[in-house]
């Protein structure tokens, strides 16, 4: 562990910038070591006093940096044991929603089909979340079928410069839990998700795909997936027409969810 933490010390020394608070520099150094793989989930950091001596900062400054990292869920601080690199939640623990026929019932079966994959470069709502990318964004359009008789439409967006291989991944790998794809293919584990919903009118093409008539009420659920340092790595929109099933949001680790 001492050798791995030396990478934090090196990152801290290289990150010296006028006007940047020392606790922010230390925070950034730890995140850089995590991002580059020097510190891995479950690794234990040295005691705070040792960190203080290693980077030449006061104990209070070190504690402030580590507390901020814990608040960002990059670290886990356990009383009497120490401070550890956080283990990201398993993708199956981050199902965004699932459908049930009634309260307390088991989730209904779900199938997902990839409709198409394309590169978009025009300005869209996801740009403000994912950030500008001169190479554009990959859009994955997927059809979600619940219990064989209810349809939803999903569009997922990722930055191509950040995840260039996304355009070459086999289509069969893109029909399940997309967070698992991000974790397995890009080592970009989703730590948290944020969701926003609003009532919308469906366009003609979407109504035809979802097999609903004009004027059918619908809901749009937008989900942001974030990894270390709260970096937004995915933006997903799902359109759900009025139907006969209940929608359970922010579900836990149970099968037959949609992610």
C-alpha positions, 0 to 999 in steps of 0.5 A: 500500500505504501508504494501505491500511495507514493503515486498520490504523493507524486500526483500531489507534487505535480498538481501544484497550481497557484490559487488552488487550495491544498486540500483540493490538490490532495483530493485531486491527487487521490482521484488521479491515483484511483483513475490511473489504477494505482489505488483500487477499490478496497485498498486502505489508505495510510493513517491520516498522520502518515498522509500528513507527513507524506504530503507535508500538510497539516492534519486538519487539511488532510482530514478535510480532503479525505472527508470531501472524498468520502462525501463524494463516495470515492472513499469509505471511512470506517470507525476503528478500521481506517479509510478505504477506496470505495467499491463501486456499486455492482451494476445490478444494484443500480437498476433505474426502474422496473415494472410491477403489476401491483404493489409488492409483486415481483418485477415483470420480465423485460427484454431489450432490443438495440434498434440503432446506433449513430453519431450525433454532433448537434447541440442537445440537452445531454451536452450540458450534462456530458460536456462538449465533445468535438467527436460527437456523441454515440446514441443508442436507441433501444426498445424495451418490452415489458411482460411481452405487451408494453413498450418503452423507448430508450435513448442512451448517450455517451461521449465518443472521445471518452469511450471511442470503442462504443461504436464497435461493441457487438450489438448483442452486448448492448441489450442488457444492463448498460452500466455493466457494459460501461464497467466491463468494457471501459472500467467506468463503474457507475457510482450514482444515478440522478433522475428527472421526470416530466410529462410529454407528448410523443412524436408520431414516429415514437407512437408508431414504434410504441404502438400507441395512438395520438394523444396518449399520455406519456412520461419522459425519465432522464437519468444521469450516470456518474462515476468517480469525481462525479463525472457524468458518463451516461445520459439516458432518456426513456419514454413511457406511454400510459399503461397498465403497469406500475413503475418502481423508480430507483430499484435495488438489486432485483432482476428484471430491471431496466438500466 
